[in-house]
């Protein structure tokens, strides 16, 4: 049991570091280099999915797993792919181009509530303890991104960018809940590879009909490749793989750490200052994850 929990938490830690970097890299590419959101969504998953496909095809076992999906599995992949990859990423990068890194990171901070909502829709029961953990973590996320501060509740120039961030969280919630069984059946590598490639293909089919701006120099292409590998391939695979080791409630609460990662990156890379309330928010998030993990351990021990 301890080994499974340890593996699961290590996978989630890598996922949240990668997802946190997405908002920093996406903001730089859209704001400083002017790269289009749909181009980034396409490149992100075309590169990451291509690398995963190449790695999987390198062995006979990998090839067998990659081409094991049945017709029903392909139908699931076809609708989950755009929801959890291209559409989600397009919304994130539009948000990154219009709001701050901290506000953009709310895409992940809102994810647990979206997962909870989708789970309720598909008739999953939730306990009072889970609800308390979700609310506590969400309050911590609001403090970290400074939506809640000494002046009360303040939204930074609410715009369409904030709406797209909300939509990104909703699509990721659907992807996580509805993709849980396909991940368990197909394995995280197969599921992640095909959802990425199918999502990229769907976005690629749209690009010829849009006026897009591509990366224009070596530095912007390097950042785009880093976005694909460090902020896409790694966190997507580890997030999906963690579902084998941890319950969905723990996985969803872990998304609250994305604003904390974004805050830390802001300090390290951009020289931003951290307020006392942001540290308090971090404490709320850690407490939420700790309580939920303990609750799950007791529940499994009772079983």
C-alpha positions in Angstrom: 0.0 0.0 0.0 2.7 2.5 1.0 4.7 1.7 -2.2 1.6 2.3 -4.4 0.9 5.7 -2.6 4.5 6.7 -3.0 4.6 5.9 -6.7 1.3 7.7 -7.2 2.4 10.9 -5.4 5.7 11.0 -7.3 3.8 10.8 -10.6 1.5 13.6 -9.5 4.4 15.7 -8.4 6.0 15.4 -11.8 2.6 16.1 -13.5 2.0 19.4 -11.5 5.6 20.6 -12.1 5.0 20.1 -15.9 1.5 21.6 -15.8 2.8 24.6 -13.9 5.5 25.2 -16.5 2.8 25.2 -19.2 1.4 28.6 -18.1 4.8 30.3 -17.9 6.0 28.9 -21.3 2.6 29.5 -22.9 2.5 33.1 -21.7 6.0 33.8 -23.1 5.2 32.2 -26.5 1.9 34.0 -26.9 2.7 37.4 -25.5 6.4 37.8 -26.3 6.6 35.9 -29.6 3.0 36.3 -30.7 2.6 32.5 -31.5 -1.1 31.6 -32.1 -2.9 29.6 -29.5 -4.1 27.0 -32.1 -0.5 26.6 -33.4 0.8 25.9 -29.9 -2.0 23.4 -29.3 -1.2 21.6 -32.5 2.6 21.6 -32.0 2.3 20.7 -28.3 0.5 17.4 -29.0 2.0 16.6 -32.4 5.5 16.6 -31.0 4.7 14.9 -27.7 2.5 12.3 -29.3 5.0 11.6 -32.0 7.7 11.0 -29.5 5.5 8.7 -27.5 4.5 6.8 -30.6 8.2 6.4 -31.6 9.1 5.1 -28.1 6.2 2.7 -28.0 6.9 1.3 -31.5 10.6 0.6 -30.5 9.6 -2.7 -28.8 7.3 -5.5 -29.8 5.4 -5.2 -26.5 4.9 -1.5 -27.1 3.6 -2.0 -30.6 1.2 -4.6 -29.4 -0.1 -2.3 -26.7 -0.4 0.7 -29.0 -2.5 -1.2 -31.5 -4.6 -3.2 -29.0 -7.6 -0.8 -28.8 -10.9 -2.3 -30.0 -13.4 -0.4 -32.1 -15.2 0.7 -29.0 -11.9 1.9 -27.5 -11.3 4.0 -30.7 -14.7 5.6 -30.4 -13.8 6.6 -26.8 -10.4 8.0 -27.9 -11.9 9.9 -30.8 -14.1 12.1 -28.6 -11.8 12.2 -25.5 -8.8 13.4 -27.7 -10.1 16.8 -28.7 -11.8 17.4 -25.3 -8.7 16.7 -23.3 -5.9 17.8 -25.6 -6.5 20.2 -28.5 -9.6 22.1 -27.2 -8.3 22.2 -23.7 -4.8 23.5 -24.8 -6.4 26.0 -27.2 -8.4 27.5 -24.3 -5.4 27.6 -22.0 -3.2 29.4 -24.5 -5.9 31.9 -25.4 -6.1 32.5 -21.6 -2.3 32.8 -21.3 -2.3 35.5 -24.1 -4.8 37.6 -22.2 -4.3 37.2 -18.5 -1.5 36.8 -16.0 0.4 33.6 -15.4 -1.3 33.3 -11.9 -4.8 33.8 -13.4 -4.0 31.3 -16.2 -3.0 28.7 -13.6 -6.5 28.8 -12.3 -7.3 26.4 -15.1 -5.7 23.7 -12.9 -7.0 25.2 -9.7 -10.5 24.9 -10.9 -10.0 21.3 -12.1 -10.9 19.6 -8.9 -14.3 21.4 -8.7 -14.9 20.5 -12.4 -13.9 16.9 -11.8 -16.3 16.8 -8.8 -19.1 18.3 -10.9 -18.6 15.8 -13.8 -18.3 12.9 -11.3 -21.6 13.9 -9.7 -23.2 14.1 -13.2 -22.1 10.5 -13.9 -23.7 9.4 -10.6 -20.6 9.2 -8.4 -21.4 9.7 -4.7 -19.2 12.1 -2.7 -18.7 12.3 1.0 -18.7 15.4 3.3 -15.0 14.8 3.8 -14.3 15.0 0.1 -16.3 18.2 -0.2 -14.5 19.8 2.7 -11.1 18.9 1.1 -12.2 20.4 -2.3 -13.4 23.6 -0.7 -10.3 24.0 1.4 -8.0 23.4 -1.5 -10.0 25.8 -3.7 -9.8 28.6 -1.1 -6.0 28.0 -0.9 -5.8 28.3 -4.7 -7.7 31.6 -4.6 -5.3 33.0 -2.0 -2.2 31.9 -4.0 -3.4 33.7 -7.2 -4.5 36.6 -5.0 -8.1 36.6 -6.1 -8.8 36.6 -2.4 -6.7 39.2 -0.6 -6.9 41.8 2.2 -9.2 43.9 0.1 -11.6 41.0 -0.3 -12.4 39.2 -3.6 -10.8 40.9 -6.6 -10.7 39.6 -10.2 -8.0 40.9 -12.5 -9.7 42.8 -15.3 -12.2 40.0 -15.9 -12.1 39.3 -19.6 -12.7 36.6 -22.2 -9.3 35.2 -21.2 -10.8 34.2 -17.8 -13.7 32.5 -19.6 -11.4 30.4 -21.7 -9.5 29.4 -18.5 -12.7 28.2 -17.0 -13.6 26.3 -20.2 -10.1 24.6 -20.1 -10.8 23.4 -16.6 -14.1 22.0 -17.6 -12.7 20.1 -20.6 -9.9 18.7 -18.4 -12.5 17.6 -15.8 -14.4 15.6 -18.5 -11.2 14.1 -19.8 -10.1 12.9 -16.4 -13.4 11.4 -15.2 -14.5 9.9 -18.5 -11.0 8.7 -19.4 -10.5 6.8 -16.2 -11.7 3.5 -17.4 -10.0 3.7 -20.9 -6.7 4.5 -19.1 -7.1 1.4 -16.9 -8.0 -0.8 -19.8 -5.5 0.5 -22.4 -2.7 1.7 -20.1 -1.5 5.2 -19.7 1.0 5.1 -22.6 -1.5 3.9 -25.2 -4.2 6.2 -24.0 -1.9 9.3 -23.8 -0.3 8.6 -27.2 -3.5 8.3 -29.2 -5.4 11.1 -27.5 -2.4 13.4 -28.2 -2.0 12.4 -31.8 -5.8 12.4 -32.5 -6.1 15.8 -30.8 -3.2 17.2 -32.9 -4.7 15.8 -36.1 -8.0 17.5 -35.4 -6.4 20.8 -34.6 -4.1 20.4 -37.7 -7.2 20.0 -39.9 -8.4 23.4 -38.8 -5.1 25.4 -39.1 -5.1 25.8 -43.0 -8.4 27.7 -42.6 -7.1 30.2 -40.0 -4.6 33.0 -40.1 -1.9 31.7 -37.7 1.4 32.8 -36.4 4.1 30.1 -36.1 7.3 30.3 -34.0 9.6 32.5 -36.0 13.1 31.9 -34.7 15.2 29.2 -33.0 14.5 30.4 -29.5 10.7 30.3 -29.9 10.9 26.8 -31.5 13.1 25.6 -28.6 10.4 26.9 -26.2 7.8 25.1 -28.2 9.6 21.8 -28.1 10.2 22.3 -24.4 6.4 22.9 -24.0 5.7 19.7 -25.9 8.1 17.5 -23.9 8.4 19.0 -20.4 5.0 20.5 -20.1 3.0 18.0 -22.2 4.5 14.5 -22.6 5.7 14.2 -19.0 2.7 15.6 -17.1 0.1 14.0 -19.3 1.7 10.6 -19.0 2.3 10.9 -15.3 -1.2 12.2 -14.6 -2.8 9.3 -16.5 -0.4 6.8 -14.9 -1.2 8.1 -11.4 -4.8 6.9 -11.9 -3.6 3.3 -11.5 -2.3 4.1 -8.0 -4.5 6.8 -6.4 -8.3 7.4 -6.2 -9.7 10.2 -8.4 -10.4 12.4 -5.4 -6.7 12.6 -4.4 -5.7 13.1 -8.1 -8.2 15.9 -8.5 -7.1 17.7 -5.3 -3.5 17.6 -6.5 -4.4 20.1 -9.2 -4.5 22.7 -6.6 -0.7 22.6 -6.5 -0.5 24.1 -10.0 -0.9 27.7 -8.8 1.7 27.0 -6.1 4.1 25.8 -8.8 3.3 28.8 -11.0 3.9 31.1 -8.0 7.3 29.5 -7.3 8.3 29.8 -11.0 7.3 33.4 -10.9 9.7 34.0 -7.9 12.5 32.0 -9.5 12.2 33.2 -13.1 10.5 36.5 -13.0 11.6 37.9 -9.6 8.0 38.2 -8.3 7.3 38.6 -4.6 5.2 36.2 -2.5 2.8 37.7 0.0 1.8 36.2 3.4 -1.6 35.4 2.1 -0.1 33.4 -0.7 1.8 31.4 1.8 -1.4 30.9 3.8 -3.0 29.7 0.6 -0.2 27.2 0.0 -0.8 25.9 3.6 -4.5 25.4 2.8 -3.7 23.4 -0.3 -1.2 21.2 1.5 -3.7 20.6 4.3 -6.4 19.7 1.8 -4.2 17.2 0.0 -3.0 15.7 3.3 -6.5 15.3 4.8 -7.9 13.7 1.6 -4.9 11.3 1.4 -5.4 10.3 5.1 -9.1 9.8 4.6 -8.5 7.5 1.6 -5.9 5.5 3.5 -8.3 4.9 6.4 -11.1 4.0 4.0 -8.9 1.4 2.3 -7.7 0.0 5.6 -11.3 -0.4 6.7 -12.0 -2.4 3.5 
